Amino acid sequence: MATPELANTNLQQLVAAAADLCRKPLSHAVLPLGDSQRCDDCCLRLEARQADGERYPVADLELEIYRSGNDLNLTLAWCHDHQRPLLWQGSHPVWMEPESGLRCERPADGAPLEALARRLRALLVQMD
């Protein structure tokens, strides 16, 4: 059985690889937020870099992974713009206004985030 630190490192690598694939040409570093050692209940920060290696903080995301009953859910939110809609991904994607939690339309640049959330959820469910 993997230690919590190893499981967390593997999760960070898995998230970074999925983000690199879904958000090309950006590349990503993934850092834990908080001290959770569980892969199914944690917050991560996805730090973005442009193709030339320059940090691109406006594209940084916060990823929350959590269980609700037996279901695995994800939320993705922009770190530096708290007015932008956030994405909840369970069995389907739902975009929400951050202040009210009301549903809203997918933003113009939201398709890569939906692809990332679907990919991550599928990979994490397989790990169960």
Contact map, one row per residue, 1 for C-alpha under 8 A:
11100000000000000000000000000000000000000000000000000000000000000000000000000000000000000000000000000000000000000000000000000000
11110110000000000000000000000000000000000000000000000000000000000000000000000000000000000000000000000000000000000000000000000000
11111110000000000000000000000000000000000000000000000000000000000000000000000000000000000000000000000000000000000000000000000000
01111111000000000000000000000000000011000000000000000000000000000000000000000000000000000000000000000000000000000000000000000000
00111111100000000000000000000000000010000000000000000000000000000000000000000000000000000000000000000000000000000000000000000000
01111111110000000000000000000000000000000000000000000000000000000000000000000000000000000000000000000000000000000000000000000000
01111111111000000000000000000000000011100000000000000000000000000000000000000000000000000000000000000000000000000000000000000000
00011111111100000000000000000000000011100000000000000000000000000000000000000000000000000000000000000000000000000000000000000000
00001111111110000000000000000000000000000000000000000000000000000000000000000000000000000000000000000000000000000000000000000000
00000111111111000000000000000000000000000000000000000000000000000000000000000000000000000000000000000000000000000000000000000000
00000011111111100000000000000000000000100000000000000000000000000000000000000000000000000000000000000000000000000000000000000000
00000001111111110000000000000111000000000001000000000000000000000000000000000000000000000000000000000000000000000000000000000000
00000000111111111000000000000100000000000000000000000000000000000000000000000000000000000000000000000000000000000000000000000000
00000000011111111100000000000000000000000000000000000000000000000000000000000000000000000000000000000000000000000000000000000000
00000000001111111110000000000100000000000000000000000000000000000000000000000000000000000000000000000000000000000000000100000000
00000000000111111111000000111100000000000000010000000000000000000000000000000000000000000000000000000000000000000000000000000000
00000000000011111111100000010000000000000000000000000000000000000000000000000000000000000000000000000000000000000000000000000000
00000000000001111111110000000000000000000000000000000000000000000000000000000000000000000000000000000000000000000001001100000000
00000000000000111111111000110000000000000000000000000000000000000000000000000000000000000000000000000000000000000001000000000000
00000000000000011111111111110000000000000000000000000000000000000000000000000000000000000000000000000000000000000000000000000000
00000000000000001111111100000000000000000000000000000000000000000000000000000000000000000000000000000000000000000000000000000000
00000000000000000111111100000000000000000000000000000000000000000000000000000000000000000000000000000000000000011011000000000000
00000000000000000011111111100000000000000000000000000000000000000000000000000000000000000000000000000000000000011001000000000000
00000000000000000001111111100000000000000000000000000000000000000000000000000000000000000000000000000000000000000000000000000000
00000000000000000001001111100000000000000000000001100000000000000000000000000000000000000000000000000000000000000000000000000000
00000000000000000001001111110000000000000000000111100000000000000000000000000000000000000000000000000000000000000000000000000000
00000000000000010011001111111000000000000000000111100000000000000000000000000000000000000000000000000000000000000000000000000000
00000000000000011011000001111100000000000000011110000000000000000000000000000000000000000000000000000000000000000000000000000000
00000000000000010000000000111110000000000000011100000000000000000000000000000000000000000000000000000000000000000000000000000000
00000000000110110000000000011111000000000001111000000000000000000000000000000000000000000000000000000000000000000000000000000000
00000000000100000000000000001111100000000001111000000000000000000000000000000000000000000000000000000000000000000000000000000000
00000000000100000000000000000111111000000111100000000000000000000000000000000000000000000000000000000000000000000000000000000000
00000000000000000000000000000011111000000111100000000000000000000000000000000000000000000000000000000000000000000000000000000000
00000000000000000000000000000001111100000110000000000000000000000000000000000000000000000000000000000000000000000000000000000000
00000000000000000000000000000001111110000000000000000000000000000000000000000000000000000000000000000000000000000000000000000000
00000000000000000000000000000000011111001110000000000000000000000000000000000000000000000000000000000000000000000000000000000000
00011011000000000000000000000000001111100100000000000000000000000000000000000000000000000000000000000000000000000000000000000000
00010011000000000000000000000000000111111100000000000000000000000000000000000000000000000000000000000000000000000000000000000000
00000011001000000000000000000000000011111100000000000000000000001000000000000000000000000000000000000000000000000000000000000000
00000000000000000000000000000000000001111100000000000000000000001110000100000000000000000000000000000000000000000000000000010000
00000000000000000000000000000000000101111110000000000000000000011110000000000000000000000000000000000000000000000000000000000000
00000000000000000000000000000001110111111111000000000000000000011100000000000000000000000000000000000000000000000000000000000000
00000000000000000000000000000001110100001111100000000000000001111000000000000000000000000000000000000000000000000000000000000000
00000000000100000000000000000111100000000111110000000000000001110000000000000000000000000000000000000000000000000000000000000000
00000000000000000000000000000111100000000011111000000000000111100000000000000000000000000000000000000000000000000000000000000000
00000000000000010000000000011110000000000001111100000000000111100000000000000000000000000000000000000000000000000000000000000000
00000000000000000000000000011110000000000000111110000011101110000000000000000000000000000000000000000000000000000000000000000000
00000000000000000000000001111000000000000000011111000011101100000000000000000000000000000000000000000000000000000000000000000000
00000000000000000000000001110000000000000000001111111111100000000000000000000000000000000000000000000000000000000000000000000000
00000000000000000000000011100000000000000000000111111111000000000000000000000000000000000000000000000000000000000000000000000000
00000000000000000000000011100000000000000000000011111100000000000000000000000000000000000000000000000000000000000000000000000000
00000000000000000000000000000000000000000000000011111100000000000000000000000000000000000000000000000000000000000000000000000000
00000000000000000000000000000000000000000000000011111110000000000000000000000000000000000000000000000000000000000000000000000000
00000000000000000000000000000000000000000000000011111111000000000000000000000000000000000000000000000000000000000000000000000000
00000000000000000000000000000000000000000000001111001111100000000000000000000000000000000000000000000000000000000000000000000000
00000000000000000000000000000000000000000000001111000111111100000000000000000000000000000000000000000000000000000000000000000000
00000000000000000000000000000000000000000000001110000011111100000000000000000001000000000000000000000000000000000000000000000000
00000000000000000000000000000000000000000000000000000001111100000000000000000111100000000000000000000000000000000000000000000000
00000000000000000000000000000000000000000000001100000001111110000000000000000111000000000000000000000000000000000000000000000000
00000000000000000000000000000000000000000000111100000001111111000000000000000111000000000000000000000000000000000000000000000000
00000000000000000000000000000000000000000000111000000000001111100000000000011110000000000000000000000000000000000000000000000000
00000000000000000000000000000000000000000011110000000000000111110000000000111110000000000000000000000000000000000000000000000000
00000000000000000000000000000000000000000011110000000000000011111000000001111000000000000000000000000000000000000000000000000000
00000000000000000000000000000000000000001111000000000000000001111100000001110000000000000000000000000000000000000000000000000000
00000000000000000000000000000000000000111110000000000000000000111110000111100000000000000000000000000000000000000000000000000000
00000000000000000000000000000000000000011100000000000000000000011111000111000000000000000000000000000000000000000000000000000000
00000000000000000000000000000000000000011000000000000000000000001111111110000000000000000000000000000000000000000000000000000000
00000000000000000000000000000000000000000000000000000000000000000111111110000000000000000000000000000000000000000000000000000000
00000000000000000000000000000000000000000000000000000000000000000011111000000000000000000000000000000000000000000000000000000000
00000000000000000000000000000000000000000000000000000000000000000011111100000000000000000000000000000000000000000000000000000000
00000000000000000000000000000000000000000000000000000000000000000011111110000000000000000100000000000000000000000000000000000000
00000000000000000000000000000000000000010000000000000000000000001111011111000000000000000100000000000000000000000000000010001000
00000000000000000000000000000000000000000000000000000000000000001111001111100000000000011100000000000000000000000000000010000000
00000000000000000000000000000000000000000000000000000000000000111100000111110000000000011100000000000000000000000000100010000000
00000000000000000000000000000000000000000000000000000000000001111000000011111000000001111000000000000000000000000000100000000000
00000000000000000000000000000000000000000000000000000000000011110000000001111100000001110000000000000000000000001000100000000000
00000000000000000000000000000000000000000000000000000000000011100000000000111110010111100000000000000000000000000000000000000000
00000000000000000000000000000000000000000000000000000000011111000000000000011111110101000000000000000000000000000000000000000000
00000000000000000000000000000000000000000000000000000000011111000000000000001111110000000000000000000000000000000000000000000000
00000000000000000000000000000000000000000000000000000000111100000000000000000111110000000000000000000000000000000000000000000000
00000000000000000000000000000000000000000000000000000000010000000000000000000111111100000000000000000000000000000000000000000000
00000000000000000000000000000000000000000000000000000000000000000000000000001111111110000000000001000000000000000000000000000000
00000000000000000000000000000000000000000000000000000000000000000000000000000000111110000000000011100000000000000000000000000000
00000000000000000000000000000000000000000000000000000000000000000000000000001100111111000000000011000000000000000000000000000000
00000000000000000000000000000000000000000000000000000000000000000000000000001000011111100000001111000001011000000000000000000000
00000000000000000000000000000000000000000000000000000000000000000000000000111100000111110000001111000000000000000000000000000000
00000000000000000000000000000000000000000000000000000000000000000000000000111000000011111000111100000000000000001100000000000000
00000000000000000000000000000000000000000000000000000000000000000000000011110000000001111100111100000000000000000000000000000000
00000000000000000000000000000000000000000000000000000000000000000000000011100000000000111111110000000000000000000100110010000000
00000000000000000000000000000000000000000000000000000000000000000000001111000000000000011111100000000000000000000000000010000000
00000000000000000000000000000000000000000000000000000000000000000000000000000000000000001111100000000000000000000000000000000000
00000000000000000000000000000000000000000000000000000000000000000000000000000000000000001111110000000000000000000000000000000000
00000000000000000000000000000000000000000000000000000000000000000000000000000000000000111111111000000000000000000100000000000000
00000000000000000000000000000000000000000000000000000000000000000000000000000000000000111001111100000011000000000000000000000000
00000000000000000000000000000000000000000000000000000000000000000000000000000000000011110000111110000011110000000000000000000000
00000000000000000000000000000000000000000000000000000000000000000000000000000000000011110000011111011111100000000000000000000000
00000000000000000000000000000000000000000000000000000000000000000000000000000000001111000000001111111111000000000000000000000000
00000000000000000000000000000000000000000000000000000000000000000000000000000000011111000000000111111000000000000000000000000000
00000000000000000000000000000000000000000000000000000000000000000000000000000000001000000000000011111000000000000000000000000000
00000000000000000000000000000000000000000000000000000000000000000000000000000000000000000000000111111100000000000000000000000000
00000000000000000000000000000000000000000000000000000000000000000000000000000000000000000000000111111110000000000000000000000000
00000000000000000000000000000000000000000000000000000000000000000000000000000000000000000000000110011111000000000000000000000000
00000000000000000000000000000000000000000000000000000000000000000000000000000000000000000000011110001111100000000000000000000000
00000000000000000000000000000000000000000000000000000000000000000000000000000000000010000000011110000111110000000000000000000000
00000000000000000000000000000000000000000000000000000000000000000000000000000000000000000000001100000011111000000000000000000000
00000000000000000000000000000000000000000000000000000000000000000000000000000000000010000000001000000001111111100000000000000000
00000000000000000000000000000000000000000000000000000000000000000000000000000000000010000000000000000000111111000000000000000000
00000000000000000000000000000000000000000000000000000000000000000000000000000000000000000000000000000000011111100000000000000000
00000000000000000000000000000000000000000000000000000000000000000000000000000000000000000000000000000000011111111000000000000000
00000000000000000000000000000000000000000000000000000000000000000000000000000000000000000000000000000000011111111100000000000000
00000000000000000000000000000000000000000000000000000000000000000000000000000000000000000000000000000000010111111110000000000000
00000000000000000000011000000000000000000000000000000000000000000000000000000000000000000000000000000000000011111111000000000000
00000000000000000000011000000000000000000000000000000000000000000000000000010000000000100000000000000000000011111111100000000000
00000000000000000000000000000000000000000000000000000000000000000000000000000000000000101000100000000000000001111111110000000000
00000000000000000000010000000000000000000000000000000000000000000000000000000000000000000000000000000000000000111111111000000000
00000000000000000110011000000000000000000000000000000000000000000000000000000000000000000000000000000000000000011111111100000000
00000000000000000000000000000000000000000000000000000000000000000000000001110000000000001000000000000000000000001111111110000000
00000000000000000000000000000000000000000000000000000000000000000000000000000000000000001000000000000000000000000111111111000000
00000000000000000100000000000000000000000000000000000000000000000000000000000000000000000000000000000000000000000011111111100000
00000000000000100100000000000000000000000000000000000000000000000000000000000000000000000000000000000000000000000001111111110000
00000000000000000000000000000000000000000000000000000000000000000000000111000000000000001100000000000000000000000000111111111000
00000000000000000000000000000000000000000000000000000000000000000000000000000000000000000000000000000000000000000000011111111100
00000000000000000000000000000000000000000000000000000000000000000000000000000000000000000000000000000000000000000000001111111110
00000000000000000000000000000000000000010000000000000000000000000000000000000000000000000000000000000000000000000000000111111111
00000000000000000000000000000000000000000000000000000000000000000000000100000000000000000000000000000000000000000000000011111111
00000000000000000000000000000000000000000000000000000000000000000000000000000000000000000000000000000000000000000000000001111111
00000000000000000000000000000000000000000000000000000000000000000000000000000000000000000000000000000000000000000000000000111111
00000000000000000000000000000000000000000000000000000000000000000000000000000000000000000000000000000000000000000000000000011111
